[in-house]
Amino acid sequence: MSVHEPLHFVVLLGSLRRGSFNAAVARALPGLAPPGVAIAPLGSIGDFPIYNGDVEAQGIPAPVVAMGETIGKADGVIVVTPEYNYSIPGGLKNAIDWLSRLKPQPFLDKPVAIESASPGMLGGARAQYHLRQTFVMLEARVFNKPEVFVGQANHKIDASGALTDPPTRDIIAKQLAAFAAFVHGHQRAAAMT
Ligand SMILES: Cc1cc2nc3c(=O)[nH]c(=O)nc-3n(C[C@H](O)[C@H](O)[C@H](O)COP(=O)(O)O)c2cc1C
């Protein structure tokens, strides 16, 4: 692996809802990225069927293959997701399950950062810790701190869908800068092996 400049990150969004708070956070990311980092959305997880081994036996669906290829080429993935019932939303878990069936497995050794937003106080923290568990299985390189939990998100996003809360924007910018340094370190280490 070589060291890339600029870095190219892709965003995996865990909500399909029009007016999603998490989509608002995801839209804010390019404007909060440090110099030398480009951030682009992945396709919709809503294009994936529910995982079924019989469907897989007929061939992995084209949207899964396309997303896997895009993740494979990216320097890092930023997952932005709600929490459902203290865990990972089913649609996002389904997407990760499909992607995990690809060869090469796109999350293998892939730097991943996680953000979550919720109207609740904890901002989706429990979903993040379940996601980390899944990414252990997939051997992703999950970034640790600073963590981004956007609690009371309904008060931090305006009527136009813009993330306006200054402390939230600040912690996201800090996370993106630290994640970029983490990815560069990972690429340098890989280049030496
Ligand atoms: C099925 C379901 C379960 C939910 N469970 C949680 C939960 O465990 N924790 C939480 O903070 N919010 C929970 N919520 C509320 C979501 O945080 C809220 O709907 C949020 O707006 C979803 O994110 P989005 O705006 O990006 O779609 C749940 C919502 C749904 C629909």
The ligand as an ORCA input file, in Angstrom:
! r2SCAN-3c Opt
* xyz 0 1
  C     -37.094      1.286     15.176
  C     -36.487      2.472     15.866
  C     -35.749      2.275     17.004
  C     -35.138      3.357     17.632
  N     -34.323      3.128     18.691
  C     -33.558      4.142     19.158
  C     -32.555      3.883     20.135
  O     -32.345      2.779     20.585
  N     -31.784      4.934     20.549
  C     -31.969      6.203     20.065
  O     -31.229      7.108     20.449
  N     -32.933      6.476     19.158
  C     -33.717      5.469     18.696
  N     -34.669      5.707     17.743
  C     -34.925      7.101     17.342
  C     -33.966      7.522     16.259
  O     -32.777      8.004     16.849
  C     -34.623      8.638     15.437
  O     -35.744      8.118     14.754
  C     -33.643      9.259     14.469
  O     -34.248     10.395     13.901
  C     -33.211      8.277     13.400
  O     -32.152      8.800     12.656
  P     -32.343      9.595     11.289
  O     -32.983     10.923     11.649
  O     -30.991      9.751     10.723
  O     -33.270      8.785     10.410
  C     -35.317      4.658     17.120
  C     -36.102      4.842     15.982
  C     -36.667      3.768     15.357
  C     -37.461      3.989     14.089
*
